[in-house]
Every structure is written in structure tokens, then in C-alpha cells.
Amino acid sequence: MGHFRRLAELTFLIAFCLVEITTAVFDQYPVLVWLGAVVLLAILVDSLRCARCQWRQLREAWSGSEASG
């Protein structure tokens, strides 16, 4: 499920950038800019959380292999 979530987040980021570059919808509806910014912030927080978790797992695996070696 994690891969699907990451793919969905990447798709949103690409779509957000393309809509910003190619259309004037954010000029017409400024609320969409704020909604997009909230989602971008949520993606950033989720990415940081996942990175910390993966870093912790790597550090524990490294410490475990050092202790057994």
C-alpha cells in the first residue's frame, strides 16, 4: 500500500505543477491554491515521517549487524 500512496502523491505533485503552469484556474479560484498548499504540506510531512522511519530501520539493522559481528 505504501507504493500506491507514494505514486498517488507523486501524481498529485505533477498534476498540481501542470495545472499551475498551463491554466489560469488558480487565478480564478484562489481557494484552490490554499487547498493545494495544504495537500503539499501534508505530502511533505508524510515524506519526512517515512524518511525518519526508514532511517531508523537502517540504523537498527546496522547496529544489529555490528553487535552480532
Rosetta blueprint (number, residue, H / E / L):
1 M L
2 G H
3 H H
4 F H
5 R H
6 R H
7 L H
8 A H
9 E H
10 L H
11 T H
12 F H
13 L H
14 I H
15 A H
16 F H
17 C H
18 L H
19 V H
20 E H
21 I H
22 T H
23 T L
24 A L
25 V H
26 F H
27 D H
28 Q H
29 Y L
30 P H
31 V H
32 L H
33 V H
34 W H
35 L H
36 G H
37 A H
38 V H
39 V H
40 L H
41 L H
42 A H
43 I H
44 L H
45 V H
46 D H
47 S H
48 L H
49 R H
50 C H
51 A H
52 R H
53 C H
54 Q H
55 W H
56 R H
57 Q H
58 L H
59 R H
60 E H
61 A H
62 W H
63 S H
64 G H
65 S H
66 E H
67 A H
68 S H
69 G L
